[in-house]
Amino acid sequence: MDFLCCFGYDWDMQVEVTGEETAVLIRWKKRADNYVLVRMKAEAILYASRGVDVSIIAEMVERSVKTIREWLAGWRDSRMCSVLTGHAGNQNAAKLTRAQKEDLKAVLAQPPSQSGIDAEFWDVPAIRDVVKILFDVEYESDSSYQLLLRFCGLSFKLPDPFDKHRDEQAVTRRMVEVKAQVKDLLDAGWEVYAADEVRLEHEAETRRMWLPKGQRTKLSVDRKKTSQSFFGALSLTSKKVKLYPIEGNQNTEQTILALDRLQRETDTEKIAVVLDNARFHHAKMLTGLYEPGQLLERITPIHLPPYAPDHNPVEHVRNAAKNNTANIQRETPEETFGAFASYITGRTFDYDFEHLPPRDTENDLVS
């Protein structure tokens, strides 16, 4: 000990961690959710338990030596509770035993209604009720229940899209008709497109800057949004997409211009275009142009059921392109819109009304 003290080692800052606590801290350190401070505290305590100097720990987790000392002191006072952000000083995280958490995990694997809870899905109010009913335990804060949900294997996800105006039976009936009509037209040699408009946004935001280490400053955030709409038409024959930029807002006039360009660029004499039920797709200015002798006489429109964009193949094309574009922040609107257009026009999409891609469920925000 005297030898280490000569080199400035602070024995008062070494902490004891049991094997079980070590396993939990390692899991917390590896988490990929938004609890950054929990991960940092877990890492700092693990280092300290192995005798790493406080100054080195501070450098590793990018916090001051004073902060690390406070974390380690908190660990001695309340152990695991001190690690959970917002729970230091209370016993929220330790109220349920391991056996009770296992029982709760089994309960949460079933819908809330099966536990007598009036809720459609598990959320903080629902788990608060079931914890009170089963174990007569109440936590002091919502974040305690959120952590408990995570401990029990649940993760926070976006719900499936749903529109209260949507009539599923009517959607199903209409889609049977659409699929039959499209199949007959394709068999008869028609060119059939699934078409829709899409609006893309580019947001430029400045919020970081380089400063000498240890200095801070106030920085005004400048957000500028620029948008561009496109008309896209997926050929159910070639599986390629024709993409046309729209000037200004999406409206009937822009749809007419896009459909006219589409028919001029299509060699097949007879064309069918499947559109959604946007109001401007039913405008008299447009519908009259499908008549013989009019501008769009080669085109036969087919309308999808209301509130059912997920049944349109081109909807899935644009979603894939948006997700791809969102992965990389471009510097200029031109780069963003160009990347979107290149993604769509540079590949084929084997989608049709019988073969749509599975819904993307990779929207887990915390796991």
C-alpha positions as CSV (number, residue, x, y, z in Angstrom):
1,M,0.0,0.0,0.0
2,D,2.8,2.4,0.9
3,F,4.4,1.8,-2.5
4,L,1.1,2.7,-4.4
5,C,0.6,5.7,-2.2
6,C,4.0,7.0,-3.3
7,F,2.6,7.1,-6.8
8,G,-0.5,9.0,-5.8
9,Y,-2.9,6.1,-5.8
10,D,-6.1,7.0,-3.8
11,W,-7.1,3.9,-1.8
12,D,-10.2,5.8,-0.4
13,M,-11.7,5.8,-3.9
14,Q,-11.5,2.0,-4.5
15,V,-14.9,0.4,-4.2
16,E,-16.0,-3.1,-3.6
17,V,-18.4,-4.7,-6.1
18,T,-19.9,-8.2,-5.8
19,G,-19.9,-10.7,-8.7
20,E,-23.7,-10.2,-9.1
21,E,-23.3,-6.4,-9.1
22,T,-20.4,-6.7,-11.6
23,A,-22.6,-8.6,-14.0
24,V,-25.4,-6.0,-13.8
25,L,-23.0,-3.1,-14.2
26,I,-21.4,-4.7,-17.3
27,R,-24.9,-5.1,-18.9
28,W,-25.7,-1.5,-18.1
29,K,-22.4,-0.3,-19.6
30,K,-23.2,-2.1,-22.8
31,R,-26.7,-0.7,-23.2
32,A,-27.4,1.3,-26.4
33,D,-30.4,3.3,-25.1
34,N,-30.6,7.0,-24.0
35,Y,-29.3,6.5,-20.5
36,V,-25.8,7.8,-21.1
37,L,-25.2,8.7,-17.5
38,V,-26.1,5.2,-16.3
39,R,-23.5,3.8,-18.7
40,M,-20.8,6.2,-17.6
41,K,-21.5,5.6,-13.9
42,A,-21.4,1.8,-14.4
43,E,-18.1,2.1,-16.3
44,A,-16.6,4.3,-13.7
45,I,-17.5,2.0,-10.8
46,L,-16.2,-1.0,-12.7
47,Y,-12.9,0.7,-13.3
48,A,-12.7,1.8,-9.6
49,S,-13.4,-1.8,-8.4
50,R,-10.3,-2.9,-10.4
51,G,-8.1,-0.3,-8.7
52,V,-7.9,2.2,-11.7
53,D,-6.9,5.7,-10.5
54,V,-9.6,8.3,-10.3
55,S,-7.9,10.7,-12.7
56,I,-7.7,7.9,-15.3
57,I,-11.3,7.0,-14.8
58,A,-12.2,10.7,-15.2
59,E,-10.4,10.8,-18.5
60,M,-12.0,7.6,-19.8
61,V,-15.6,8.8,-19.1
62,E,-14.9,12.4,-19.9
63,R,-16.0,13.8,-16.5
64,S,-14.1,15.7,-13.8
65,V,-12.3,14.0,-11.0
66,K,-14.7,15.6,-8.5
67,T,-17.6,14.1,-10.4
68,I,-16.0,10.6,-10.3
69,R,-15.4,10.9,-6.5
70,E,-19.1,11.9,-6.1
71,W,-20.2,8.8,-8.1
72,L,-18.0,6.5,-6.1
73,A,-19.2,8.0,-2.8
74,G,-22.8,7.5,-4.0
75,W,-22.0,3.9,-4.7
76,R,-20.9,3.3,-1.2
77,D,-24.1,4.9,0.2
78,S,-26.8,3.3,-2.0
79,R,-25.0,0.8,-4.3
80,M,-27.0,0.1,-7.5
81,C,-29.5,2.8,-6.8
82,S,-26.9,5.5,-7.2
83,V,-26.1,4.4,-10.7
84,L,-29.7,4.8,-12.1
85,T,-30.1,8.4,-13.3
86,G,-32.6,10.3,-11.2
87,H,-32.7,7.6,-8.5
88,A,-29.8,8.5,-6.3
89,G,-30.9,8.9,-2.7
90,N,-34.0,6.7,-2.9
91,Q,-34.7,3.0,-3.0
92,N,-36.9,3.0,-6.1
93,A,-34.8,0.5,-8.1
94,A,-34.5,-1.9,-5.2
95,K,-38.2,-2.3,-4.2
96,L,-38.9,-5.5,-6.1
97,T,-36.9,-8.6,-5.3
98,R,-35.4,-10.7,-8.1
99,A,-38.2,-13.3,-7.7
100,Q,-40.8,-10.6,-7.9
101,K,-39.2,-9.2,-11.1
102,E,-39.4,-12.7,-12.6
103,D,-43.1,-12.9,-11.7
104,L,-43.6,-9.5,-13.2
105,K,-41.8,-10.4,-16.4
106,A,-44.3,-13.3,-16.9
107,V,-47.2,-10.9,-16.4
108,L,-45.8,-8.4,-18.9
109,A,-45.6,-11.1,-21.5
110,Q,-49.4,-11.1,-21.6
111,P,-51.8,-8.2,-22.6
112,P,-52.7,-5.9,-19.6
113,S,-56.3,-7.0,-19.8
114,Q,-55.4,-10.5,-18.7
115,S,-54.1,-9.0,-15.4
116,G,-57.3,-7.0,-14.9
117,I,-55.7,-3.8,-16.1
118,D,-57.8,-1.6,-18.3
119,A,-55.3,-0.8,-21.0
120,E,-54.5,-1.9,-24.6
121,F,-50.7,-2.0,-24.1
122,W,-48.1,-1.8,-21.4
123,D,-47.1,1.7,-20.4
124,V,-46.2,3.5,-17.2
125,P,-49.8,3.9,-15.8
126,A,-50.5,0.2,-16.6
127,I,-47.3,-1.2,-15.0
128,R,-47.9,1.1,-12.0
129,D,-51.3,-0.5,-11.5
130,V,-50.1,-4.0,-11.8
131,V,-47.1,-3.5,-9.5
132,K,-49.4,-2.0,-6.9
133,I,-51.9,-4.9,-7.3
134,L,-49.4,-7.7,-7.3
135,F,-46.8,-6.5,-4.9
136,D,-48.3,-3.5,-3.1
137,V,-45.3,-1.5,-4.2
138,E,-45.3,2.1,-5.4
139,Y,-42.3,3.8,-7.1
140,E,-41.7,7.5,-6.7
141,S,-41.2,8.5,-10.3
142,D,-42.2,7.5,-13.8
143,S,-38.6,6.9,-14.8
144,S,-38.5,4.1,-12.2
145,Y,-41.4,2.3,-14.0
146,Q,-39.7,2.9,-17.3
147,L,-36.5,1.2,-16.0
148,L,-38.6,-1.6,-14.6
149,L,-40.2,-2.2,-18.0
150,R,-36.7,-2.4,-19.5
151,F,-35.5,-4.7,-16.8
152,C,-38.4,-7.1,-17.6
153,G,-37.4,-7.3,-21.3
154,L,-39.8,-4.7,-22.8
155,S,-38.6,-2.1,-25.2
156,F,-40.1,1.2,-26.3
157,K,-41.3,1.1,-29.9
158,L,-43.4,3.2,-32.2
159,P,-46.9,1.7,-32.6
160,D,-48.0,0.4,-36.0
161,P,-49.6,3.2,-38.0
162,F,-53.4,3.3,-37.6
163,D,-56.1,5.7,-38.8
164,K,-59.3,5.8,-36.9
165,H,-61.2,6.6,-40.1
166,R,-59.9,3.4,-41.8
167,D,-62.5,0.7,-42.4
168,E,-60.5,-2.6,-42.6
169,Q,-63.4,-4.5,-44.1
170,A,-63.9,-1.9,-46.8
171,V,-60.2,-1.8,-47.5
172,T,-60.0,-5.5,-47.9
173,R,-63.0,-5.6,-50.3
174,R,-61.6,-2.8,-52.4
175,M,-58.1,-4.3,-52.5
176,V,-59.6,-7.6,-53.9
177,E,-61.2,-5.5,-56.7
178,V,-58.0,-3.6,-57.4
179,K,-55.8,-6.7,-57.5
180,A,-58.2,-8.5,-59.9
181,Q,-58.4,-5.4,-62.2
182,V,-54.6,-4.9,-62.2
183,K,-54.0,-8.6,-63.0
184,D,-56.5,-8.5,-65.9
185,L,-54.9,-5.4,-67.4
186,L,-51.4,-6.8,-67.1
187,D,-52.6,-10.0,-68.8
188,A,-54.0,-7.9,-71.5
189,G,-50.7,-6.2,-72.2
190,W,-51.3,-2.9,-70.4
191,E,-48.6,-0.9,-68.7
192,V,-49.7,-0.5,-65.0
193,Y,-48.1,2.0,-62.7
194,A,-48.5,2.4,-58.9
195,A,-48.1,6.2,-58.4
196,D,-47.9,8.6,-55.5
197,E,-46.5,12.0,-54.5
198,V,-43.8,12.3,-51.8
199,R,-42.5,15.4,-50.0
200,L,-38.9,15.3,-48.9
201,E,-37.3,17.8,-46.4
202,H,-33.7,18.9,-45.9
203,E,-33.0,20.5,-42.5
204,A,-29.7,22.2,-42.0
205,E,-28.8,22.6,-38.3
206,T,-25.7,24.1,-36.8
207,R,-25.2,23.3,-33.1
208,R,-21.6,22.3,-32.4
209,M,-18.2,24.0,-32.6
210,W,-14.6,23.3,-31.6
211,L,-13.4,25.1,-28.5
212,P,-10.2,24.9,-26.3
213,K,-10.7,22.0,-23.8
214,G,-12.5,23.0,-20.7
215,Q,-14.1,26.1,-22.2
216,R,-17.8,26.5,-22.9
217,T,-19.9,28.9,-24.9
218,K,-23.5,29.7,-25.9
219,L,-24.3,28.8,-29.4
220,S,-27.4,29.9,-31.3
221,V,-29.0,27.1,-33.3
222,D,-29.9,27.9,-36.8
223,R,-32.4,25.5,-38.4
224,K,-33.4,25.9,-42.0
225,K,-35.8,23.6,-43.7
226,T,-36.1,23.2,-47.5
227,S,-38.6,20.8,-49.1
228,Q,-39.0,19.2,-52.5
229,S,-41.9,17.1,-53.7
230,F,-41.7,14.3,-56.3
231,F,-44.2,12.3,-58.3
232,G,-43.1,8.7,-58.5
233,A,-44.6,5.9,-60.7
234,L,-43.5,2.3,-60.2
235,S,-43.9,0.1,-63.3
236,L,-45.4,-3.3,-62.3
237,T,-43.8,-4.7,-65.5
238,S,-40.2,-3.3,-65.5
239,K,-40.1,-2.8,-61.7
240,K,-38.4,0.6,-62.3
241,V,-39.6,3.9,-61.0
242,K,-40.1,7.1,-63.0
243,L,-39.5,10.0,-60.8
244,Y,-40.5,13.6,-61.6
245,P,-39.8,16.7,-59.4
246,I,-42.8,18.8,-58.6
247,E,-42.6,22.6,-58.6
248,G,-44.2,24.1,-55.6
249,N,-47.0,22.2,-53.7
250,Q,-48.6,18.9,-54.6
251,N,-51.9,19.7,-56.3
252,T,-54.1,18.8,-59.3
253,E,-52.1,20.8,-61.8
254,Q,-48.8,19.2,-60.8
255,T,-50.4,15.7,-61.0
256,I,-51.7,16.5,-64.5
257,L,-48.2,17.6,-65.7
258,A,-46.7,14.4,-64.2
259,L,-49.3,12.1,-65.7
260,D,-48.9,13.7,-69.1
261,R,-45.1,13.3,-68.9
262,L,-45.6,9.7,-67.8
263,Q,-47.8,8.7,-70.8
264,R,-45.4,10.5,-73.2
265,E,-42.5,8.4,-71.8
266,T,-44.5,5.1,-72.0
267,D,-44.4,3.1,-75.2
268,T,-47.4,0.9,-74.4
269,E,-50.6,2.4,-75.8
270,K,-52.8,1.6,-72.9
271,I,-51.8,2.7,-69.4
272,A,-53.4,2.2,-66.0
273,V,-52.2,4.3,-63.0
274,V,-53.1,3.3,-59.5
275,L,-53.5,6.4,-57.3
276,D,-54.5,6.9,-53.7
277,N,-57.6,8.8,-52.6
278,A,-56.0,12.3,-52.2
279,R,-58.6,14.9,-52.9
280,F,-56.8,16.4,-55.8
281,H,-56.7,13.0,-57.5
282,H,-60.5,13.2,-57.8
283,A,-60.7,16.9,-59.0
284,K,-62.9,17.5,-62.0
285,M,-60.0,19.3,-63.7
286,L,-58.2,15.9,-63.7
287,T,-60.9,13.4,-64.1
288,G,-62.2,15.1,-67.3
289,L,-58.9,14.7,-69.0
290,Y,-59.2,10.8,-69.0
291,E,-62.1,11.1,-71.5
292,P,-61.5,10.2,-75.2
293,G,-59.9,13.0,-77.1
294,Q,-58.6,14.7,-73.9
295,L,-55.0,15.1,-72.8
296,L,-54.8,11.9,-70.7
297,E,-57.0,9.7,-72.8
298,R,-54.5,6.9,-72.8
299,I,-54.6,6.6,-69.0
300,T,-57.1,4.7,-66.9
301,P,-57.1,5.6,-63.2
302,I,-57.5,3.0,-60.5
303,H,-58.1,4.4,-57.0
304,L,-57.0,2.6,-53.8
305,P,-59.3,2.5,-50.8
306,P,-59.3,5.5,-48.5
307,Y,-56.7,5.6,-45.6
308,A,-54.7,2.7,-47.0
309,P,-51.4,4.0,-48.3
310,D,-49.6,0.9,-47.0
311,H,-51.3,-1.1,-49.9
312,N,-49.6,1.1,-52.5
313,P,-46.3,-0.6,-53.7
314,V,-44.7,2.8,-54.5
315,E,-45.3,3.9,-50.9
316,H,-42.8,1.2,-49.8
317,V,-40.3,2.4,-52.4
318,R,-40.4,5.9,-51.1
319,N,-40.1,4.7,-47.5
320,A,-37.0,2.7,-48.4
321,A,-35.5,5.7,-50.1
322,K,-36.3,8.0,-47.2
323,N,-34.7,5.7,-44.7
324,N,-31.6,5.4,-46.9
325,T,-31.3,9.1,-47.3
326,A,-31.9,9.8,-43.6
327,N,-28.9,7.6,-42.6
328,I,-26.4,10.3,-43.8
329,Q,-26.6,14.0,-43.2
330,R,-26.0,15.9,-46.4
331,E,-24.7,19.4,-46.5
332,T,-27.1,20.9,-49.0
333,P,-30.7,20.3,-50.1
334,E,-29.5,19.5,-53.6
335,E,-27.4,16.6,-52.2
336,T,-30.3,15.3,-50.1
337,F,-32.8,15.4,-52.9
338,G,-30.2,14.0,-55.4
339,A,-29.4,11.1,-53.1
340,F,-33.1,10.3,-52.8
341,A,-33.7,10.4,-56.6
342,S,-30.6,8.4,-57.3
343,Y,-31.6,5.7,-54.8
344,I,-35.0,5.3,-56.5
345,T,-34.1,5.6,-60.1
346,G,-30.9,3.5,-59.8
347,R,-32.5,0.2,-58.9
348,T,-35.4,-2.1,-59.4
349,F,-38.1,-2.8,-56.8
350,D,-39.8,-6.2,-57.0
351,Y,-43.0,-4.9,-55.4
352,D,-46.6,-5.3,-56.6
353,F,-50.0,-5.6,-55.0
354,E,-49.5,-9.3,-54.2
355,H,-45.9,-8.9,-53.0
356,L,-45.3,-6.0,-50.7
357,P,-42.3,-5.9,-48.4
358,P,-42.9,-6.6,-44.7
359,R,-43.4,-3.7,-42.5
360,D,-40.2,-2.3,-41.0
361,T,-40.2,-3.0,-37.3
362,E,-36.7,-1.8,-36.7
363,N,-37.9,1.3,-34.9
364,D,-36.9,0.1,-31.5
365,L,-35.8,3.3,-29.7
366,V,-34.1,1.8,-26.7
367,S,-33.1,-1.8,-27.1
